Amino acid sequence: MLEPEAQGLELFMGQAYAISGRRDSAVAVLRRVIAREPGNVQVRDLLRELEGREL
């Protein structure tokens, strides 16, 4: 399990990928986060936006 700081960095990395247009990388990182934290609404919303579908 990652330390809380590393988990936050992973979310930040996913957001940075999304902003820079690296959609596939963003989705991959965010899917790892959501696998660990299925109740994370922020990650679910970002994934929904990137994937263009309902989760």
CHARMM internal coordinates of N, CA and C (Angstrom, degrees):
IC EDIT
DIST 1 N 1 CA 1.4475
DIST 1 CA 1 C 1.5252
ANGL 1 N 1 CA 1 C 108.86
DIST 1 C 2 N 1.3144
ANGL 1 CA 1 C 2 N 115.25
DIHE 1 N 1 CA 1 C 2 N 141.66
DIST 2 N 2 CA 1.4595
ANGL 1 C 2 N 2 CA 120.26
DIHE 1 CA 1 C 2 N 2 CA 179.34
DIST 2 CA 2 C 1.5192
ANGL 2 N 2 CA 2 C 110.85
DIHE 1 C 2 N 2 CA 2 C -80.24
DIST 2 C 3 N 1.3056
ANGL 2 CA 2 C 3 N 115.06
DIHE 2 N 2 CA 2 C 3 N 150.94
DIST 3 N 3 CA 1.4590
ANGL 2 C 3 N 3 CA 120.74
DIHE 2 CA 2 C 3 N 3 CA 173.06
DIST 3 CA 3 C 1.5315
ANGL 3 N 3 CA 3 C 108.40
DIHE 2 C 3 N 3 CA 3 C -66.10
DIST 3 C 4 N 1.3267
ANGL 3 CA 3 C 4 N 118.45
DIHE 3 N 3 CA 3 C 4 N 153.98
DIST 4 N 4 CA 1.4694
ANGL 3 C 4 N 4 CA 120.30
DIHE 3 CA 3 C 4 N 4 CA -179.82
DIST 4 CA 4 C 1.5255
ANGL 4 N 4 CA 4 C 113.75
DIHE 3 C 4 N 4 CA 4 C -53.85
DIST 4 C 5 N 1.3337
ANGL 4 CA 4 C 5 N 117.33
DIHE 4 N 4 CA 4 C 5 N -38.41
DIST 5 N 5 CA 1.4617
ANGL 4 C 5 N 5 CA 119.98
DIHE 4 CA 4 C 5 N 5 CA 179.27
DIST 5 CA 5 C 1.5240
ANGL 5 N 5 CA 5 C 110.98
DIHE 4 C 5 N 5 CA 5 C -63.56
DIST 5 C 6 N 1.3245
ANGL 5 CA 5 C 6 N 116.79
DIHE 5 N 5 CA 5 C 6 N -40.69
DIST 6 N 6 CA 1.4636
ANGL 5 C 6 N 6 CA 120.92
DIHE 5 CA 5 C 6 N 6 CA 179.73
DIST 6 CA 6 C 1.5184
ANGL 6 N 6 CA 6 C 110.54
DIHE 5 C 6 N 6 CA 6 C -67.35
DIST 6 C 7 N 1.3335
ANGL 6 CA 6 C 7 N 117.24
DIHE 6 N 6 CA 6 C 7 N -36.34
DIST 7 N 7 CA 1.4592
ANGL 6 C 7 N 7 CA 120.27
DIHE 6 CA 6 C 7 N 7 CA 177.57
DIST 7 CA 7 C 1.5243
ANGL 7 N 7 CA 7 C 110.04
DIHE 6 C 7 N 7 CA 7 C -62.36
DIST 7 C 8 N 1.3281
ANGL 7 CA 7 C 8 N 116.61
DIHE 7 N 7 CA 7 C 8 N -42.37
DIST 8 N 8 CA 1.4586
ANGL 7 C 8 N 8 CA 120.63
DIHE 7 CA 7 C 8 N 8 CA 177.90
DIST 8 CA 8 C 1.5173
ANGL 8 N 8 CA 8 C 111.56
DIHE 7 C 8 N 8 CA 8 C -64.43
DIST 8 C 9 N 1.3183
ANGL 8 CA 8 C 9 N 116.57
DIHE 8 N 8 CA 8 C 9 N -38.17
DIST 9 N 9 CA 1.4643
ANGL 8 C 9 N 9 CA 120.50
DIHE 8 CA 8 C 9 N 9 CA 177.85
DIST 9 CA 9 C 1.5187
ANGL 9 N 9 CA 9 C 111.19
DIHE 8 C 9 N 9 CA 9 C -66.08
DIST 9 C 10 N 1.3204
ANGL 9 CA 9 C 10 N 116.75
DIHE 9 N 9 CA 9 C 10 N -36.89
DIST 10 N 10 CA 1.4610
ANGL 9 C 10 N 10 CA 119.94
DIHE 9 CA 9 C 10 N 10 CA 178.91
DIST 10 CA 10 C 1.5323
ANGL 10 N 10 CA 10 C 110.39
DIHE 9 C 10 N 10 CA 10 C -65.30
DIST 10 C 11 N 1.3156
ANGL 10 CA 10 C 11 N 117.42
DIHE 10 N 10 CA 10 C 11 N -41.33
DIST 11 N 11 CA 1.4634
ANGL 10 C 11 N 11 CA 120.97
DIHE 10 CA 10 C 11 N 11 CA 175.55
DIST 11 CA 11 C 1.5240
ANGL 11 N 11 CA 11 C 109.94
DIHE 10 C 11 N 11 CA 11 C -62.34
DIST 11 C 12 N 1.3280
ANGL 11 CA 11 C 12 N 117.09
DIHE 11 N 11 CA 11 C 12 N -45.19
DIST 12 N 12 CA 1.4624
ANGL 11 C 12 N 12 CA 121.19
DIHE 11 CA 11 C 12 N 12 CA 177.95
DIST 12 CA 12 C 1.5278
ANGL 12 N 12 CA 12 C 110.79
DIHE 11 C 12 N 12 CA 12 C -58.87
DIST 12 C 13 N 1.3302
ANGL 12 CA 12 C 13 N 116.92
DIHE 12 N 12 CA 12 C 13 N -42.10
DIST 13 N 13 CA 1.4603
ANGL 12 C 13 N 13 CA 121.26
DIHE 12 CA 12 C 13 N 13 CA 179.17
DIST 13 CA 13 C 1.5315
ANGL 13 N 13 CA 13 C 110.27
DIHE 12 C 13 N 13 CA 13 C -61.53
DIST 13 C 14 N 1.3271
ANGL 13 CA 13 C 14 N 117.06
DIHE 13 N 13 CA 13 C 14 N -43.16
DIST 14 N 14 CA 1.4634
ANGL 13 C 14 N 14 CA 120.58
DIHE 13 CA 13 C 14 N 14 CA 177.68
DIST 14 CA 14 C 1.5190
ANGL 14 N 14 CA 14 C 111.53
DIHE 13 C 14 N 14 CA 14 C -61.07
DIST 14 C 15 N 1.3203
ANGL 14 CA 14 C 15 N 116.53
DIHE 14 N 14 CA 14 C 15 N -42.47
DIST 15 N 15 CA 1.4607
ANGL 14 C 15 N 15 CA 120.63
DIHE 14 CA 14 C 15 N 15 CA 178.19
DIST 15 CA 15 C 1.5250
ANGL 15 N 15 CA 15 C 110.85
DIHE 14 C 15 N 15 CA 15 C -64.98
DIST 15 C 16 N 1.3247
ANGL 15 CA 15 C 16 N 116.81
DIHE 15 N 15 CA 15 C 16 N -41.11
DIST 16 N 16 CA 1.4658
ANGL 15 C 16 N 16 CA 120.61
DIHE 15 CA 15 C 16 N 16 CA 179.41
DIST 16 CA 16 C 1.5254
ANGL 16 N 16 CA 16 C 110.78
DIHE 15 C 16 N 16 CA 16 C -63.56
DIST 16 C 17 N 1.3225
ANGL 16 CA 16 C 17 N 116.93
DIHE 16 N 16 CA 16 C 17 N -42.72
DIST 17 N 17 CA 1.4659
ANGL 16 C 17 N 17 CA 119.98
DIHE 16 CA 16 C 17 N 17 CA 176.07
DIST 17 CA 17 C 1.5238
ANGL 17 N 17 CA 17 C 110.39
DIHE 16 C 17 N 17 CA 17 C -59.41
DIST 17 C 18 N 1.3195
ANGL 17 CA 17 C 18 N 116.90
DIHE 17 N 17 CA 17 C 18 N -44.35
DIST 18 N 18 CA 1.4643
ANGL 17 C 18 N 18 CA 120.83
DIHE 17 CA 17 C 18 N 18 CA -178.79
DIST 18 CA 18 C 1.5260
ANGL 18 N 18 CA 18 C 110.89
DIHE 17 C 18 N 18 CA 18 C -61.66
DIST 18 C 19 N 1.3139
ANGL 18 CA 18 C 19 N 116.64
DIHE 18 N 18 CA 18 C 19 N -46.04
DIST 19 N 19 CA 1.4665
ANGL 18 C 19 N 19 CA 121.28
DIHE 18 CA 18 C 19 N 19 CA -178.93
DIST 19 CA 19 C 1.5201
ANGL 19 N 19 CA 19 C 111.30
DIHE 18 C 19 N 19 CA 19 C -63.76
DIST 19 C 20 N 1.3347
ANGL 19 CA 19 C 20 N 116.76
DIHE 19 N 19 CA 19 C 20 N -36.17
DIST 20 N 20 CA 1.4668
ANGL 19 C 20 N 20 CA 120.26
DIHE 19 CA 19 C 20 N 20 CA -177.52
DIST 20 CA 20 C 1.5255
ANGL 20 N 20 CA 20 C 113.01
DIHE 19 C 20 N 20 CA 20 C -84.53
DIST 20 C 21 N 1.3385
ANGL 20 CA 20 C 21 N 116.69
DIHE 20 N 20 CA 20 C 21 N 3.18
DIST 21 N 21 CA 1.4597
ANGL 20 C 21 N 21 CA 120.01
DIHE 20 CA 20 C 21 N 21 CA 176.74
DIST 21 CA 21 C 1.5132
ANGL 21 N 21 CA 21 C 114.63
DIHE 20 C 21 N 21 CA 21 C 87.47
DIST 21 C 22 N 1.3147
ANGL 21 CA 21 C 22 N 117.42
DIHE 21 N 21 CA 21 C 22 N 7.22
DIST 22 N 22 CA 1.4731
ANGL 21 C 22 N 22 CA 120.76
DIHE 21 CA 21 C 22 N 22 CA 179.54
DIST 22 CA 22 C 1.5337
ANGL 22 N 22 CA 22 C 108.90
DIHE 21 C 22 N 22 CA 22 C -91.96
DIST 22 C 23 N 1.3214
ANGL 22 CA 22 C 23 N 115.19
DIHE 22 N 22 CA 22 C 23 N 67.07
DIST 23 N 23 CA 1.4515
ANGL 22 C 23 N 23 CA 123.05
DIHE 22 CA 22 C 23 N 23 CA -172.78
DIST 23 CA 23 C 1.5193
ANGL 23 N 23 CA 23 C 112.86
DIHE 22 C 23 N 23 CA 23 C -55.68
DIST 23 C 24 N 1.3206
ANGL 23 CA 23 C 24 N 118.03
DIHE 23 N 23 CA 23 C 24 N -48.07
DIST 24 N 24 CA 1.4670
ANGL 23 C 24 N 24 CA 120.75
DIHE 23 CA 23 C 24 N 24 CA -177.35
DIST 24 CA 24 C 1.5282
ANGL 24 N 24 CA 24 C 111.74
DIHE 23 C 24 N 24 CA 24 C -61.47
DIST 24 C 25 N 1.3231
ANGL 24 CA 24 C 25 N 116.75
DIHE 24 N 24 CA 24 C 25 N -40.79
DIST 25 N 25 CA 1.4651
ANGL 24 C 25 N 25 CA 120.20
DIHE 24 CA 24 C 25 N 25 CA 177.68
DIST 25 CA 25 C 1.5217
ANGL 25 N 25 CA 25 C 110.58
DIHE 24 C 25 N 25 CA 25 C -66.37
DIST 25 C 26 N 1.3198
ANGL 25 CA 25 C 26 N 116.67
DIHE 25 N 25 CA 25 C 26 N -41.20
DIST 26 N 26 CA 1.4623
ANGL 25 C 26 N 26 CA 120.83
DIHE 25 CA 25 C 26 N 26 CA 178.98
DIST 26 CA 26 C 1.5192
ANGL 26 N 26 CA 26 C 110.91
DIHE 25 C 26 N 26 CA 26 C -61.44
DIST 26 C 27 N 1.3183
ANGL 26 CA 26 C 27 N 116.70
DIHE 26 N 26 CA 26 C 27 N -46.34
DIST 27 N 27 CA 1.4675
ANGL 26 C 27 N 27 CA 121.00
DIHE 26 CA 26 C 27 N 27 CA -179.44
DIST 27 CA 27 C 1.5270
ANGL 27 N 27 CA 27 C 110.21
DIHE 26 C 27 N 27 CA 27 C -61.84
DIST 27 C 28 N 1.3231
ANGL 27 CA 27 C 28 N 117.58
DIHE 27 N 27 CA 27 C 28 N -43.11
DIST 28 N 28 CA 1.4681
ANGL 27 C 28 N 28 CA 120.64
DIHE 27 CA 27 C 28 N 28 CA -179.29
DIST 28 CA 28 C 1.5281
ANGL 28 N 28 CA 28 C 111.42
DIHE 27 C 28 N 28 CA 28 C -61.07
DIST 28 C 29 N 1.3198
ANGL 28 CA 28 C 29 N 116.60
DIHE 28 N 28 CA 28 C 29 N -45.95
DIST 29 N 29 CA 1.4662
ANGL 28 C 29 N 29 CA 120.54
DIHE 28 CA 28 C 29 N 29 CA -179.96
DIST 29 CA 29 C 1.5250
ANGL 29 N 29 CA 29 C 110.28
DIHE 28 C 29 N 29 CA 29 C -65.43
DIST 29 C 30 N 1.3109
ANGL 29 CA 29 C 30 N 116.81
DIHE 29 N 29 CA 29 C 30 N -45.62
DIST 30 N 30 CA 1.4645
ANGL 29 C 30 N 30 CA 120.27
DIHE 29 CA 29 C 30 N 30 CA -177.16
DIST 30 CA 30 C 1.5235
ANGL 30 N 30 CA 30 C 112.00
DIHE 29 C 30 N 30 CA 30 C -67.59
DIST 30 C 31 N 1.3138
ANGL 30 CA 30 C 31 N 117.58
DIHE 30 N 30 CA 30 C 31 N -31.49
DIST 31 N 31 CA 1.4748
ANGL 30 C 31 N 31 CA 119.68
DIHE 30 CA 30 C 31 N 31 CA 175.13
DIST 31 CA 31 C 1.5252
ANGL 31 N 31 CA 31 C 110.75
DIHE 30 C 31 N 31 CA 31 C -65.62
DIST 31 C 32 N 1.3249
ANGL 31 CA 31 C 32 N 117.03
DIHE 31 N 31 CA 31 C 32 N -36.43
DIST 32 N 32 CA 1.4724
ANGL 31 C 32 N 32 CA 119.36
DIHE 31 CA 31 C 32 N 32 CA 175.87
DIST 32 CA 32 C 1.5246
ANGL 32 N 32 CA 32 C 110.53
DIHE 31 C 32 N 32 CA 32 C -63.93
DIST 32 C 33 N 1.3307
ANGL 32 CA 32 C 33 N 115.61
DIHE 32 N 32 CA 32 C 33 N -41.36
DIST 33 N 33 CA 1.4634
ANGL 32 C 33 N 33 CA 119.57
DIHE 32 CA 32 C 33 N 33 CA 179.50
DIST 33 CA 33 C 1.5252
ANGL 33 N 33 CA 33 C 110.17
DIHE 32 C 33 N 33 CA 33 C -63.98
DIST 33 C 34 N 1.3181
ANGL 33 CA 33 C 34 N 117.73
DIHE 33 N 33 CA 33 C 34 N -46.02
DIST 34 N 34 CA 1.4629
ANGL 33 C 34 N 34 CA 120.75
DIHE 33 CA 33 C 34 N 34 CA -176.45
DIST 34 CA 34 C 1.5270
ANGL 34 N 34 CA 34 C 111.17
DIHE 33 C 34 N 34 CA 34 C -69.16
DIST 34 C 35 N 1.3145
ANGL 34 CA 34 C 35 N 117.79
DIHE 34 N 34 CA 34 C 35 N -26.82
DIST 35 N 35 CA 1.4700
ANGL 34 C 35 N 35 CA 120.32
DIHE 34 CA 34 C 35 N 35 CA 175.83
DIST 35 CA 35 C 1.5286
ANGL 35 N 35 CA 35 C 110.31
DIHE 34 C 35 N 35 CA 35 C -65.11
DIST 35 C 36 N 1.3251
ANGL 35 CA 35 C 36 N 116.67
DIHE 35 N 35 CA 35 C 36 N -34.73
DIST 36 N 36 CA 1.4654
ANGL 35 C 36 N 36 CA 122.03
DIHE 35 CA 35 C 36 N 36 CA 178.12
DIST 36 CA 36 C 1.5165
ANGL 36 N 36 CA 36 C 112.31
DIHE 35 C 36 N 36 CA 36 C -82.95
DIST 36 C 37 N 1.3406
ANGL 36 CA 36 C 37 N 114.97
DIHE 36 N 36 CA 36 C 37 N -33.86
DIST 37 N 37 CA 1.4697
ANGL 36 C 37 N 37 CA 121.11
DIHE 36 CA 36 C 37 N 37 CA -173.54
DIST 37 CA 37 C 1.5275
ANGL 37 N 37 CA 37 C 109.92
DIHE 36 C 37 N 37 CA 37 C -129.06
DIST 37 C 38 N 1.3341
ANGL 37 CA 37 C 38 N 118.39
DIHE 37 N 37 CA 37 C 38 N 71.36
DIST 38 N 38 CA 1.4666
ANGL 37 C 38 N 38 CA 120.43
DIHE 37 CA 37 C 38 N 38 CA -174.82
DIST 38 CA 38 C 1.5274
ANGL 38 N 38 CA 38 C 114.29
DIHE 37 C 38 N 38 CA 38 C -61.35
DIST 38 C 39 N 1.3050
ANGL 38 CA 38 C 39 N 118.14
DIHE 38 N 38 CA 38 C 39 N -19.99
DIST 39 N 39 CA 1.4552
ANGL 38 C 39 N 39 CA 120.78
DIHE 38 CA 38 C 39 N 39 CA 179.85
DIST 39 CA 39 C 1.5206
ANGL 39 N 39 CA 39 C 114.43
DIHE 38 C 39 N 39 CA 39 C -92.02
DIST 39 C 40 N 1.3268
ANGL 39 CA 39 C 40 N 117.94
DIHE 39 N 39 CA 39 C 40 N 5.30
DIST 40 N 40 CA 1.4633
ANGL 39 C 40 N 40 CA 121.50
DIHE 39 CA 39 C 40 N 40 CA -176.94
DIST 40 CA 40 C 1.5317
ANGL 40 N 40 CA 40 C 109.39
DIHE 39 C 40 N 40 CA 40 C -75.84
DIST 40 C 41 N 1.3330
ANGL 40 CA 40 C 41 N 115.19
DIHE 40 N 40 CA 40 C 41 N 101.99
DIST 41 N 41 CA 1.4631
ANGL 40 C 41 N 41 CA 121.56
DIHE 40 CA 40 C 41 N 41 CA -175.22
DIST 41 CA 41 C 1.5230
ANGL 41 N 41 CA 41 C 111.43
DIHE 40 C 41 N 41 CA 41 C -65.13
DIST 41 C 42 N 1.3147
ANGL 41 CA 41 C 42 N 117.70
DIHE 41 N 41 CA 41 C 42 N -38.59
DIST 42 N 42 CA 1.4634
ANGL 41 C 42 N 42 CA 121.19
DIHE 41 CA 41 C 42 N 42 CA -179.58
DIST 42 CA 42 C 1.5304
ANGL 42 N 42 CA 42 C 110.74
DIHE 41 C 42 N 42 CA 42 C -60.15
DIST 42 C 43 N 1.3168
ANGL 42 CA 42 C 43 N 116.49
DIHE 42 N 42 CA 42 C 43 N -45.06
DIST 43 N 43 CA 1.4646
ANGL 42 C 43 N 43 CA 120.79
DIHE 42 CA 42 C 43 N 43 CA -179.88
DIST 43 CA 43 C 1.5222
ANGL 43 N 43 CA 43 C 110.17
DIHE 42 C 43 N 43 CA 43 C -68.62
DIST 43 C 44 N 1.3385
ANGL 43 CA 43 C 44 N 117.54
DIHE 43 N 43 CA 43 C 44 N -42.39
DIST 44 N 44 CA 1.4611
ANGL 43 C 44 N 44 CA 120.79
DIHE 43 CA 43 C 44 N 44 CA 179.16
DIST 44 CA 44 C 1.5284
ANGL 44 N 44 CA 44 C 110.81
DIHE 43 C 44 N 44 CA 44 C -59.71
DIST 44 C 45 N 1.3339
ANGL 44 CA 44 C 45 N 116.67
DIHE 44 N 44 CA 44 C 45 N -43.30
DIST 45 N 45 CA 1.4629
ANGL 44 C 45 N 45 CA 120.38
DIHE 44 CA 44 C 45 N 45 CA -179.96
DIST 45 CA 45 C 1.5239
ANGL 45 N 45 CA 45 C 111.58
DIHE 44 C 45 N 45 CA 45 C -64.30
DIST 45 C 46 N 1.3240
ANGL 45 CA 45 C 46 N 117.01
DIHE 45 N 45 CA 45 C 46 N -42.65
DIST 46 N 46 CA 1.4601
ANGL 45 C 46 N 46 CA 120.17
DIHE 45 CA 45 C 46 N 46 CA 179.76
DIST 46 CA 46 C 1.5254
ANGL 46 N 46 CA 46 C 110.81
DIHE 45 C 46 N 46 CA 46 C -66.52
DIST 46 C 47 N 1.3225
ANGL 46 CA 46 C 47 N 117.14
DIHE 46 N 46 CA 46 C 47 N -42.17
DIST 47 N 47 CA 1.4671
ANGL 46 C 47 N 47 CA 119.90
DIHE 46 CA 46 C 47 N 47 CA 176.88
DIST 47 CA 47 C 1.5237
ANGL 47 N 47 CA 47 C 110.92
DIHE 46 C 47 N 47 CA 47 C -61.74
DIST 47 C 48 N 1.3213
ANGL 47 CA 47 C 48 N 116.24
DIHE 47 N 47 CA 47 C 48 N -43.30
DIST 48 N 48 CA 1.4665
ANGL 47 C 48 N 48 CA 120.79
DIHE 47 CA 47 C 48 N 48 CA 179.32
DIST 48 CA 48 C 1.5267
ANGL 48 N 48 CA 48 C 109.61
DIHE 47 C 48 N 48 CA 48 C -58.61
DIST 48 C 49 N 1.3145
ANGL 48 CA 48 C 49 N 116.32
DIHE 48 N 48 CA 48 C 49 N -44.22
DIST 49 N 49 CA 1.4588
ANGL 48 C 49 N 49 CA 120.89
DIHE 48 CA 48 C 49 N 49 CA 179.49
DIST 49 CA 49 C 1.5317
ANGL 49 N 49 CA 49 C 111.39
DIHE 48 C 49 N 49 CA 49 C -64.03
DIST 49 C 50 N 1.3212
ANGL 49 CA 49 C 50 N 116.77
DIHE 49 N 49 CA 49 C 50 N -45.48
DIST 50 N 50 CA 1.4678
ANGL 49 C 50 N 50 CA 120.75
DIHE 49 CA 49 C 50 N 50 CA -178.15
DIST 50 CA 50 C 1.5196
ANGL 50 N 50 CA 50 C 112.49
DIHE 49 C 50 N 50 CA 50 C -68.21
DIST 50 C 51 N 1.3236
ANGL 50 CA 50 C 51 N 115.98
DIHE 50 N 50 CA 50 C 51 N -37.01
DIST 51 N 51 CA 1.4606
ANGL 50 C 51 N 51 CA 120.03
DIHE 50 CA 50 C 51 N 51 CA -177.82
DIST 51 CA 51 C 1.5240
ANGL 51 N 51 CA 51 C 111.98
DIHE 50 C 51 N 51 CA 51 C -88.36
DIST 51 C 52 N 1.3170
ANGL 51 CA 51 C 52 N 116.24
DIHE 51 N 51 CA 51 C 52 N -11.95
DIST 52 N 52 CA 1.4564
ANGL 51 C 52 N 52 CA 119.90
DIHE 51 CA 51 C 52 N 52 CA 178.12
DIST 52 CA 52 C 1.5127
ANGL 52 N 52 CA 52 C 113.65
DIHE 51 C 52 N 52 CA 52 C 64.93
DIST 52 C 53 N 1.3275
ANGL 52 CA 52 C 53 N 116.05
DIHE 52 N 52 CA 52 C 53 N 34.00
DIST 53 N 53 CA 1.4640
ANGL 52 C 53 N 53 CA 119.18
DIHE 52 CA 52 C 53 N 53 CA -179.35
DIST 53 CA 53 C 1.5162
ANGL 53 N 53 CA 53 C 109.92
DIHE 52 C 53 N 53 CA 53 C -151.70
DIST 53 C 54 N 1.3094
ANGL 53 CA 53 C 54 N 114.55
DIHE 53 N 53 CA 53 C 54 N 168.90
DIST 54 N 54 CA 1.4567
ANGL 53 C 54 N 54 CA 121.95
DIHE 53 CA 53 C 54 N 54 CA 178.17
DIST 54 CA 54 C 1.5160
ANGL 54 N 54 CA 54 C 109.53
DIHE 53 C 54 N 54 CA 54 C -82.15
DIST 54 C 55 N 1.3335
ANGL 54 CA 54 C 55 N 117.21
DIHE 54 N 54 CA 54 C 55 N 139.02
DIST 55 N 55 CA 1.4695
ANGL 54 C 55 N 55 CA 121.55
DIHE 54 CA 54 C 55 N 55 CA 175.66
DIST 55 CA 55 C 1.4962
ANGL 55 N 55 CA 55 C 109.73
DIHE 54 C 55 N 55 CA 55 C -100.74
END
COOR INIT
IC SEED 1 N 1 CA 1 C
IC BUILD
